[in-house]
Structures are given as C-alpha cells and as structure tokens.
Amino acid sequence: MKGLREQETQELRREFEGGENSFLGKSLAGTWDSPAFRQLCALLQTACVASENDSHVAKWMAAGFYDLDTNLDRYLPPLLGLEADFVDEVKEHFMFLACWFFSGVCPFESPQLLQAELEEILKKSPNSD
C-alpha cells in the first residue's frame, strides 16, 4: 500500500496473524497489554491515513480490518476479565477504524479526536499506564 512503510506493513500483518508479542496474540493467550493495544491502534490509524486516496487495498489488510470489526470477541476471551462496557468501547474504536479504512473518510472531525477517544479508553484499561 502506498504511504505505508515496509516495517509498518510487516507489523500490521504480524498483528492480524496474532503473531508473537502482538496485541491480538497476547489477548488470545489471556493477557491484556495496553502498550500493545496502543501500538495496534496506531498501526491501524496509519493504514487508514495511507489508504485514504487508494482505490485498491490489499486483501489481507481488508480481511484484518473486517475481522477486528466483526470478530473482536474472539480476541478478547472472558479469561481477560474485562468489563463489558470497556470491551464495548474497544469494539467501537475498532469499528471507527474499520469505517475509516473502508470509506477513506475519518469518522471524526479530525484524527486527533479519534486519538483522544483512544486515550480515554486506555485510561480505563486493566493495566493503564
């Protein structure tokens, strides 16, 4: 994808595959990791910005955004012990990112407002920093 550096592309692919030390991999293993969550959201936002003017996106990337938007419960198993309201906020954040990725339009007035929403979510995370 134009605008996405090779390292970011590799990191995002590793995330979507649930690779070692990825947020999704750690979550599946029963560990909530706020810094890894922040990093995943930053990668997703970078991909959204990079894809805004692209008429074509990689299938693996589209599948990853779709999977996060529609199957997040799979990545946040009950053993994480997360509050339902917190999970709903995380789901909504991923939904906004997927909407941006697929439409090419940030669902907020500016990306900074989306970032502010993320910061509010992180304040409520189990091991907030």
CORQUIHU-V772238 format. One line per field, one symbol per residue. phi: phi as a letter, one per 30 degrees, with the letter a starting at -180 (. if undefined). A space follows every 10 residues. Layout:
# CORQUIHU-V772238
phi: ???
This chain:
# CORQUIHU-V772238
phi: .dicdedddd dddddddide ideddddddj bdbedddedd dddddddddd cecddbbded dddddddddc bdeddbdedd iddedddddd eddddddded ddcibddcea eddddddedd dddcdebdc
